[in-house]
Amino acid sequence: MPKPPTNQPIFVERPPSRDVCARHLLYHPQISKSIQSTDVKEHTGKTQEKMADTVSEQATAATASAPAPAPATPAPEKAPGNVKEGSSAAEQGGVEGSGKECEGAIGGARRDPDIKKELGESDEEDEGEEDDEDYDYDEEEEDDDDEDQEGFMSMLQNFLMSRLHIGSHPDVPQVLESVSVEGMVQYLKSGQVKNVITMAGAGISTSAGIPDFRTPGTGLYSNLEKYNLPYPEAIFDIEYFKTNPKPFFVLARELYPGTFNPTPSHFFIKLLHDKGLLLRHYTQNIDTLEHVAGIPGDKLVEAHGTFRTSHCLSCHKEYTQEWMKEEIFQDKIPKCTGEECDGLVKPDIVFFRESLPLRFFQMTQVDFPKCDLLIILGTSLTVQPFAMLVDNVPATCPRLLVNREKAGSIDPMVALLQGMANPGGLALDSPHNKRDVVLLGECDEGCAKLADMLGWKEDFEKLLPASK
């Protein structure tokens, strides 16, 4: 698969560790650079000024209470160890004042040893107090650390998202009466919607018996041990295929199109077409179930290719789906039948390291500027460039995700680390969200719920017997 352009956001599946404190965020060089362009700068500046004042007061107190300096002693003839002759203490990294300033500003203010003497404190007492504090802190940490960290990080994320307007378009009007499933249904009923685009992944086909790719335990990539692959994705890697095509064709026989039936999710997309609302359906799937469900071919963009045609990798001769099916079910490695050619024949599905079909790029340029409702079904939105299509619709266009879990949202901490004030993706958790809604659950159940809420239940159920 081609890599996305460098100016597009990269969606990360796992959020960064929560073991971060606000002080580290404010002093992180990249995050600090992003924050300084916002109102957060005021808070950071005031905090740093207070820290600086504290350090200055400590330094003044230490100077006033310090004894008079001893007479200067002649420098030794040879500097010991690695210390250079004529180098200053600061150059040697030994200036205590610098170290204390750093501790005061970053690690918390600490008392000068001379001040301890005036107050009658001893190092032993101080160490004992620190030991007690550490012990008490450890006990509290066991009980409250997880809850505190989670609450703090949630509060900090909301603050940063609010201040930096992450995932928002502040000047764009809201077209939904409410940012909810009910608001989406009302918008569809209003008559304003003319050009619906649907985007689908493997989640709309799992109820047909076709596994998705990434679900732990049941996903395709978790069940490929018998193929002895160097890594799971190798089964769809074009370079690996050229050297060892057998694993792919064995898998293709198990999952070959024609042995599965469309799901209610496919028929909901067909219903959108029947209602005159479907502009285009973009799918990552290669199972051809959209065709079986009756969605016209001109309404489909198969982003990751199709089994309906095949080509020789050497001479590019085209072969039909029937020819390829016969070869696969006879346990053959399909080879070109052209004159003086014995090249491998591969179905026209997109492997890793291959370009997407030209139609994908042509139609995205035409379709997405027209879109007035984007419905995303059963995809984790992690594979590029398909995932970035969610950002190609107009800023006012509502976006509905129907999926088992939230997807397509970039973590605000990741956005800051990457220096992006508006990183793209769905703004499901943003306090400025005006258009993004998620309907959690199985795709089939979500589509049935939408059909019922829209008053299309009877029409929807008429299509379903074809799936049995």
Backbone torsions as a table, in degrees:
resi	resn	phi	psi	omega
1	MET	NA	139.7	179.6
2	PRO	-69.4	147.7	177.9
3	LYS	-76.6	147.1	179.2
4	PRO	-69.6	155.4	175.5
5	PRO	-56.4	151.1	-175.6
6	THR	-67.1	-19.3	-178.9
7	ASN	-88.8	6.0	178.0
8	GLN	-103.2	150.1	-180.0
9	PRO	-69.4	145.3	174.7
10	ILE	-101.9	122.6	-178.4
11	PHE	-83.9	130.8	-175.5
12	VAL	-107.0	131.3	-175.7
13	GLU	-73.5	-38.1	-177.2
14	ARG	-107.6	133.0	177.1
15	PRO	-70.8	157.4	177.4
16	PRO	-65.4	164.0	-179.3
17	SER	-59.1	145.0	178.8
18	ARG	-85.8	-2.7	-178.5
19	ASP	-80.0	62.5	-178.8
20	VAL	-131.3	142.6	177.1
21	CYS	-113.5	161.5	-175.0
22	ALA	-60.0	-37.0	-178.2
23	ARG	-61.4	-42.8	179.5
24	HIS	-64.2	-37.5	179.5
25	LEU	-64.6	-44.5	-176.7
26	LEU	-66.9	-29.6	-178.1
27	TYR	-97.2	-4.0	175.3
28	HIS	-65.9	127.9	-172.1
29	PRO	-58.9	-41.5	-178.2
30	GLN	-73.0	-42.1	179.9
31	ILE	-66.1	-41.8	179.7
32	SER	-59.1	-38.6	-179.7
33	LYS	-63.1	-41.4	179.3
34	SER	-68.9	-40.2	-175.6
35	ILE	-68.8	-32.8	-174.0
36	GLN	-63.9	-19.4	-179.8
37	SER	-86.6	6.7	-177.0
38	THR	-126.8	-176.6	178.6
39	ASP	-64.9	-17.6	-179.2
40	VAL	-62.5	-24.1	-180.0
41	LYS	-54.9	-39.8	-179.1
42	GLU	-61.6	-45.6	-178.8
43	HIS	-64.7	-43.0	179.4
44	THR	-63.3	-44.6	-178.3
45	GLY	-62.3	-42.9	179.9
46	LYS	-64.5	-39.8	178.8
47	THR	-62.9	-44.8	179.8
48	GLN	-65.1	-38.3	179.1
49	GLU	-62.8	-41.9	178.9
50	LYS	-63.2	-42.0	178.4
51	MET	-62.3	-42.7	-179.3
52	ALA	-63.8	-41.3	178.1
53	ASP	-61.4	-41.1	179.3
54	THR	-61.9	-46.4	179.4
55	VAL	-62.6	-40.8	-179.0
56	SER	-63.9	-42.5	178.7
57	GLU	-62.5	-41.2	179.5
58	GLN	-64.4	-42.5	-179.1
59	ALA	-63.3	-40.2	179.0
60	THR	-64.0	-44.3	179.6
61	ALA	-62.7	-39.9	-179.1
62	ALA	-66.5	-38.5	-179.6
63	THR	-67.1	-40.8	-178.1
64	ALA	-66.6	-35.0	-175.2
65	SER	-92.5	-6.2	-175.6
66	ALA	-75.5	145.4	176.5
67	PRO	-68.3	162.6	-180.0
68	ALA	-61.9	143.1	-178.5
69	PRO	-65.4	145.2	178.5
70	ALA	-73.6	155.3	178.9
71	PRO	-57.9	146.8	-178.9
72	ALA	-65.4	141.1	177.8
73	THR	-109.0	148.5	-179.0
74	PRO	-63.5	146.4	179.1
75	ALA	-68.4	146.1	177.1
76	PRO	-65.6	154.5	-176.7
77	GLU	-65.4	-32.9	-178.3
78	LYS	-135.0	132.5	-179.7
79	ALA	-70.7	132.5	-179.2
80	PRO	-74.9	152.5	172.7
81	GLY	59.1	-132.7	-176.5
82	ASN	-93.8	4.4	-177.7
83	VAL	-76.9	129.6	-178.4
84	LYS	-80.8	149.0	177.1
85	GLU	-67.7	138.0	176.6
86	GLY	79.1	-1.1	-179.3
87	SER	-80.8	147.2	179.7
88	SER	-82.4	166.6	178.0
89	ALA	-62.9	-37.1	179.8
90	ALA	-63.9	-40.9	179.8
91	GLU	-65.3	-28.4	-179.7
92	GLN	-84.5	1.5	-179.1
93	GLY	74.3	22.2	-174.2
94	GLY	-114.0	15.4	-179.9
95	VAL	-78.4	113.6	-176.1
96	GLU	-66.8	-37.2	-179.1
97	GLY	-59.1	-41.6	179.9
98	SER	-63.6	-42.1	179.8
99	GLY	-61.8	-41.2	-178.5
100	LYS	-69.7	-34.6	176.6
101	GLU	-63.0	-41.7	179.4
102	CYS	-63.7	-42.5	179.7
103	GLU	-65.3	-37.6	-179.4
104	GLY	-68.3	-39.8	-176.4
105	ALA	-78.6	-38.2	-173.9
106	ILE	-105.7	-44.5	-171.2
107	GLY	-102.1	6.3	-179.0
108	GLY	98.6	142.3	-176.1
109	ALA	-66.3	137.9	178.0
110	ARG	-127.5	151.1	-175.8
111	ARG	-78.8	143.3	175.5
112	ASP	-71.2	143.5	179.0
113	PRO	-56.8	-35.8	-178.9
114	ASP	-67.2	-35.8	178.0
115	ILE	-66.8	-37.0	177.7
116	LYS	-59.1	-41.2	-178.4
117	LYS	-62.4	-44.8	-179.4
118	GLU	-61.1	-36.0	-178.7
119	LEU	-84.2	-1.8	178.1
120	GLY	75.3	23.1	179.1
121	GLU	-92.4	147.1	178.8
122	SER	-112.5	157.8	177.6
123	ASP	-63.3	-35.1	-178.6
124	GLU	-64.6	-42.9	179.6
125	GLU	-63.9	-40.6	-178.4
126	ASP	-64.7	-40.4	179.4
127	GLU	-66.0	-38.3	178.6
128	GLY	-63.3	-42.6	178.6
129	GLU	-62.6	-40.2	179.6
130	GLU	-64.1	-39.7	179.2
131	ASP	-62.1	-43.5	179.3
132	ASP	-63.0	-42.2	-179.8
133	GLU	-63.2	-41.8	179.5
134	ASP	-62.2	-42.0	-179.0
135	TYR	-63.8	-44.8	179.6
136	ASP	-64.3	-40.4	-178.1
137	TYR	-65.2	-39.9	179.3
138	ASP	-61.2	-40.8	179.7
139	GLU	-64.7	-43.9	179.3
140	GLU	-65.3	-37.2	-177.1
141	GLU	-63.5	-38.8	179.6
142	GLU	-61.3	-35.4	-175.6
143	ASP	-86.3	-39.3	-166.4
144	ASP	-116.9	-10.2	-169.5
145	ASP	-60.7	-48.0	-177.1
146	ASP	-61.0	-45.0	-178.8
147	GLU	-66.3	-42.8	-178.9
148	ASP	-65.3	-44.8	-179.4
149	GLN	-60.6	-44.8	-178.1
150	GLU	-64.8	-44.5	179.1
151	GLY	-65.2	-41.7	-179.9
152	PHE	-64.5	-45.9	-178.0
153	MET	-64.9	-38.0	178.2
154	SER	-63.3	-44.1	179.4
155	MET	-64.7	-41.4	-179.2
156	LEU	-67.1	-40.6	178.3
157	GLN	-61.8	-46.0	179.3
158	ASN	-61.6	-39.3	178.9
159	PHE	-62.8	-47.8	-178.3
160	LEU	-66.7	-41.3	178.7
161	MET	-63.4	-38.2	179.8
162	SER	-68.2	-46.1	-175.9
163	ARG	-71.2	-38.7	-175.7
164	LEU	-94.0	-1.7	-179.4
165	HIS	55.7	40.7	179.1
166	ILE	-66.8	132.2	177.8
167	GLY	70.2	23.3	-177.2
168	SER	-133.0	161.7	172.6
169	HIS	-125.6	88.4	-169.5
170	PRO	-56.3	-32.1	-173.4
171	ASP	-95.9	5.0	-176.4
172	VAL	-94.4	132.5	179.9
173	PRO	-69.5	154.4	178.1
174	GLN	-93.3	125.4	-178.1
175	VAL	-94.3	-18.3	178.2
176	LEU	-82.9	139.1	174.7
177	GLU	-66.3	-35.6	173.6
178	SER	-145.8	142.4	-179.3
179	VAL	-83.4	80.7	-175.4
180	SER	-158.9	171.1	177.0
181	VAL	-60.4	-41.2	178.1
182	GLU	-61.4	-39.0	177.2
183	GLY	-64.5	-38.4	176.8
184	MET	-63.8	-44.0	180.0
185	VAL	-63.4	-43.2	178.7
186	GLN	-62.4	-38.2	178.6
187	TYR	-64.3	-42.3	178.5
188	LEU	-65.3	-36.5	-179.3
189	LYS	-75.2	-18.5	-171.4
190	SER	-70.8	-16.4	-176.7
191	GLY	88.5	-1.6	179.3
192	GLN	-77.7	-22.0	-173.8
193	VAL	-86.1	122.6	-179.5
194	LYS	-124.4	-25.0	-172.7
195	ASN	-134.2	87.5	179.0
196	VAL	-88.9	131.2	170.3
197	ILE	-110.0	131.5	174.0
198	THR	-110.2	139.8	175.4
199	MET	-121.3	130.1	-174.9
200	ALA	-132.5	149.5	173.8
201	GLY	-124.5	-164.1	-173.6
202	ALA	-63.4	-19.7	-177.4
203	GLY	-62.8	-21.1	179.9
204	ILE	-84.2	-7.8	-177.5
205	SER	-112.6	-3.9	-176.1
206	THR	-65.2	-33.7	179.9
207	SER	-71.7	-12.0	174.8
208	ALA	-83.4	-6.3	-178.9
209	GLY	101.9	2.5	179.3
210	ILE	-93.7	120.5	-178.5
211	PRO	-69.8	149.6	170.2
212	ASP	-78.3	-172.9	-173.5
213	PHE	-95.5	-39.6	-164.0
214	ARG	-113.4	-2.4	179.2
215	THR	-65.3	122.1	-179.4
216	PRO	-58.0	132.3	176.9
217	GLY	91.6	-47.3	-177.1
218	THR	-109.5	-17.9	-178.5
219	GLY	-66.0	157.6	-177.8
220	LEU	-56.2	-43.8	-176.8
221	TYR	-67.6	-16.0	179.2
222	SER	-90.1	-3.2	-173.7
223	ASN	-132.0	42.9	-178.6
224	LEU	-116.2	17.2	-175.7
225	GLU	-58.8	-35.9	-175.2
226	LYS	-66.1	-14.5	-178.0
227	TYR	-90.8	-4.2	178.2
228	ASN	52.0	50.3	-179.2
229	LEU	-85.1	150.3	175.6
230	PRO	-66.3	-28.9	174.8
231	TYR	-159.6	151.8	-172.2
232	PRO	-55.8	-42.3	-176.0
233	GLU	-68.3	-10.7	-178.7
234	ALA	-61.1	-25.5	-178.4
235	ILE	-64.9	-20.1	176.2
236	PHE	-117.8	26.3	178.2
237	ASP	-100.0	123.5	-173.6
238	ILE	-62.9	-36.0	-180.0
239	GLU	-69.9	-39.6	176.5
240	TYR	-67.6	-39.1	179.3
241	PHE	-59.0	-40.2	-178.9
242	LYS	-64.3	-30.2	-179.3
243	THR	-93.8	-27.4	-178.3
244	ASN	-148.9	81.4	-176.7
245	PRO	-78.8	-12.9	-173.4
246	LYS	-55.9	-49.4	-178.6
247	PRO	-55.4	-41.1	-179.0
248	PHE	-63.2	-44.6	-176.2
249	PHE	-71.8	-28.4	173.4
250	VAL	-66.8	-44.4	177.3
251	LEU	-65.3	-40.0	-178.8
252	ALA	-60.4	-34.7	178.2
253	ARG	-65.3	-37.9	-179.7
254	GLU	-69.6	-34.9	-173.3
255	LEU	-111.2	18.4	-170.8
256	TYR	-64.2	136.8	177.3
257	PRO	-57.9	144.3	-179.2
258	GLY	108.6	-14.5	178.9
259	THR	-102.9	2.2	-179.6
260	PHE	-128.9	158.2	-179.8
261	ASN	-113.1	154.3	179.1
262	PRO	-62.0	157.4	-179.5
263	THR	-104.7	168.9	174.7
264	PRO	-54.0	-30.6	178.6
265	SER	-64.3	-41.7	177.2
266	HIS	-61.5	-40.3	-177.9
267	PHE	-74.1	-24.4	173.3
268	PHE	-66.7	-39.8	176.7
269	ILE	-64.6	-40.7	176.3
270	LYS	-61.7	-38.0	178.9
271	LEU	-64.3	-39.8	175.5
272	LEU	-59.3	-39.2	176.7
273	HIS	-65.9	-44.5	-179.6
274	ASP	-61.6	-31.8	179.2
275	LYS	-80.6	-1.6	179.3
276	GLY	77.6	20.1	-175.9
277	LEU	-104.4	-19.8	-172.1
278	LEU	-81.1	114.1	173.4
279	LEU	-78.7	-49.3	-179.9
280	ARG	-162.4	148.7	174.4
281	HIS	-113.5	119.4	177.7
282	TYR	-103.2	125.0	-177.3
283	THR	-128.2	144.2	172.1
284	GLN	-89.0	-10.5	-171.8
285	ASN	-81.0	151.7	-179.9
286	ILE	-116.5	15.7	-174.6
287	ASP	-86.7	-6.0	177.6
288	THR	61.8	17.8	-177.6
289	LEU	-69.4	-21.2	174.7
290	GLU	-63.3	-39.7	177.4
291	HIS	-64.0	-43.1	-179.1
292	VAL	-64.5	-34.0	179.9
293	ALA	-72.9	-10.5	176.7
294	GLY	97.0	12.2	176.2
295	ILE	-76.5	125.5	-177.3
296	PRO	-59.1	146.6	-178.0
297	GLY	-60.7	-32.3	-179.3
298	ASP	-72.9	-12.2	177.1
299	LYS	-91.6	-2.0	-174.3
300	LEU	-109.0	141.6	166.9
301	VAL	-126.8	107.9	-178.7
302	GLU	-90.4	91.7	-169.8
303	ALA	-61.2	-32.0	-178.2
304	HIS	-107.7	23.8	173.6
305	GLY	88.1	-168.4	-173.5
306	THR	-152.8	157.3	173.3
307	PHE	-86.2	-5.8	-172.1
308	ARG	-68.1	-23.8	174.8
309	THR	-136.1	160.7	177.7
310	SER	-139.7	159.3	179.4
311	HIS	-141.9	149.4	173.2
312	CYS	-72.2	134.3	-179.4
313	LEU	-72.0	-17.2	-177.9
314	SER	-95.9	-57.1	-175.2
315	CYS	-103.9	-5.5	176.0
316	HIS	68.6	19.9	175.0
317	LYS	-63.9	138.1	-177.1
318	GLU	-91.2	145.7	178.4
319	TYR	-131.3	153.2	-178.0
320	THR	-83.4	165.1	177.0
321	GLN	-63.2	-37.1	-179.8
322	GLU	-64.5	-41.7	178.6
323	TRP	-63.0	-46.6	-179.4
324	MET	-62.9	-41.3	-179.9
325	LYS	-61.2	-42.7	179.5
326	GLU	-62.0	-43.4	178.8
327	GLU	-62.3	-44.7	-176.7
328	ILE	-66.3	-43.7	-176.1
329	PHE	-78.2	-5.9	170.4
330	GLN	-97.7	11.6	179.9
331	ASP	56.7	36.9	177.3
332	LYS	-100.6	155.5	168.1
333	ILE	-90.5	111.5	-174.5
334	PRO	-59.9	123.7	178.9
335	LYS	-121.2	150.5	-177.8
336	CYS	-64.2	141.3	178.4
337	THR	-103.0	6.2	-179.8
338	GLY	-68.4	161.4	179.1
339	GLU	-65.4	131.2	177.1
340	GLU	57.1	31.9	177.2
341	CYS	-137.9	131.4	178.5
342	ASP	-128.6	32.8	-175.3
343	GLY	-74.5	161.4	175.5
344	LEU	-69.5	140.9	173.9
345	VAL	-107.2	127.9	-176.0
346	LYS	-122.9	137.4	172.1
347	PRO	-57.1	152.2	-175.8
348	ASP	-80.6	47.3	171.1
349	ILE	-98.1	150.4	-173.8
350	VAL	-84.8	120.1	174.9
351	PHE	-91.7	164.1	171.0
352	PHE	-58.7	139.7	-178.0
353	ARG	81.0	6.6	175.6
354	GLU	-109.2	154.5	177.6
355	SER	-78.2	150.4	174.8
356	LEU	-72.8	160.1	-179.4
357	PRO	-58.8	147.5	179.8
358	LEU	-58.9	-35.6	-179.3
359	ARG	-59.2	-34.9	179.0
360	PHE	-58.3	-48.7	-176.8
361	PHE	-72.3	-34.8	179.1
362	GLN	-66.6	-46.5	-174.1
363	MET	-74.8	-32.3	178.2
364	THR	-62.2	-35.3	179.1
365	GLN	-67.4	-31.7	-177.5
366	VAL	-85.8	-43.0	-169.3
367	ASP	-79.3	-48.7	-166.3
368	PHE	-66.7	-32.0	174.5
369	PRO	-64.3	-21.3	-179.9
370	LYS	-87.9	-16.5	-169.5
371	CYS	-63.0	131.0	174.9
372	ASP	-116.4	0.4	170.3
373	LEU	-159.3	124.4	178.5
374	LEU	-110.1	123.3	177.7
375	ILE	-114.3	122.2	-176.1
376	ILE	-110.5	123.6	-171.3
377	LEU	-124.6	122.3	167.5
378	GLY	59.6	45.0	177.4
379	THR	-139.8	145.5	178.5
380	SER	-83.5	-8.1	179.6
381	LEU	53.5	47.9	178.3
382	THR	-114.8	-14.7	-176.8
383	VAL	-97.2	123.9	179.6
384	GLN	-97.2	152.5	5.6
385	PRO	-88.6	3.0	-178.2
386	PHE	-56.8	-43.7	-174.2
387	ALA	-61.6	-32.3	-175.7
388	MET	-77.7	-3.9	178.1
389	LEU	-62.7	-25.5	-179.2
390	VAL	-61.5	-21.3	-179.6
391	ASP	-91.8	-1.7	-176.3
392	ASN	-90.2	-7.1	178.0
393	VAL	-81.2	161.5	177.1
394	PRO	-59.1	156.2	-175.8
395	ALA	-64.8	-20.7	179.5
396	THR	-89.6	-9.3	-172.8
397	CYS	-72.4	120.2	175.9
398	PRO	-65.8	148.8	-178.5
399	ARG	-131.5	124.2	-177.9
400	LEU	-114.3	123.9	177.1
401	LEU	-104.4	123.2	174.2
402	VAL	-113.1	109.6	-170.8
403	ASN	-162.8	163.5	178.3
404	ARG	-65.2	-31.6	-177.9
405	GLU	-146.0	164.1	177.7
406	LYS	-62.6	144.3	-179.8
407	ALA	-150.5	160.3	174.3
408	GLY	81.9	-0.4	178.1
409	SER	-96.8	133.3	176.8
410	ILE	-91.6	136.0	179.6
411	ASP	-64.6	135.8	-177.9
412	PRO	-60.5	-31.9	178.3
413	MET	-66.6	-39.3	177.6
414	VAL	-65.1	-39.7	178.0
415	ALA	-59.4	-41.5	179.1
416	LEU	-67.0	-42.5	-179.8
417	LEU	-62.4	-33.1	179.5
418	GLN	-88.6	0.3	175.7
419	GLY	72.2	31.3	-177.0
420	MET	-110.1	117.8	176.8
421	ALA	-77.4	-29.1	177.2
422	ASN	-133.7	84.7	-168.2
423	PRO	-78.4	-6.0	-178.5
424	GLY	83.8	-172.6	-176.0
425	GLY	83.7	179.7	179.1
426	LEU	-76.7	142.7	-177.3
427	ALA	-103.2	44.3	-172.7
428	LEU	-59.7	-34.6	-176.7
429	ASP	-106.4	8.3	-179.0
430	SER	-79.9	137.5	175.9
431	PRO	-66.4	-13.0	179.3
432	HIS	-102.2	11.5	-178.0
433	ASN	-61.1	124.0	-179.9
434	LYS	-117.6	-7.3	-169.7
435	ARG	-147.3	-7.9	-173.4
436	ASP	-103.2	129.0	-177.0
437	VAL	-132.4	143.2	176.4
438	VAL	-119.8	136.4	173.3
439	LEU	-115.0	101.0	-172.8
440	LEU	-81.2	142.3	178.5
441	GLY	135.9	-174.3	177.1
442	GLU	-66.6	144.7	-177.0
443	CYS	-60.8	-43.4	-178.5
444	ASP	-60.2	-42.8	179.3
445	GLU	-66.4	-40.1	179.1
446	GLY	-64.7	-41.6	179.6
447	CYS	-66.8	-39.5	177.6
448	ALA	-63.5	-39.4	178.6
449	LYS	-64.5	-43.5	179.2
450	LEU	-62.9	-43.9	179.5
451	ALA	-60.2	-40.5	179.4
452	ASP	-66.1	-46.5	-179.0
453	MET	-64.9	-29.0	-179.6
454	LEU	-83.6	-7.1	-177.2
455	GLY	81.0	20.4	-178.0
456	TRP	-105.0	13.2	-172.0
457	LYS	-56.0	-45.3	-177.4
458	GLU	-64.3	-45.5	178.9
459	ASP	-63.9	-38.0	179.8
460	PHE	-64.2	-46.1	-177.4
461	GLU	-68.0	-26.1	176.2
462	LYS	-64.9	-27.4	-179.3
463	LEU	-81.9	-25.4	-170.4
464	LEU	-65.6	-34.9	-179.7
465	PRO	-55.6	-27.7	178.8
466	ALA	-65.2	-16.3	-179.4
467	SER	-86.8	-6.1	-176.5
468	LYS	-89.7	NA	NA
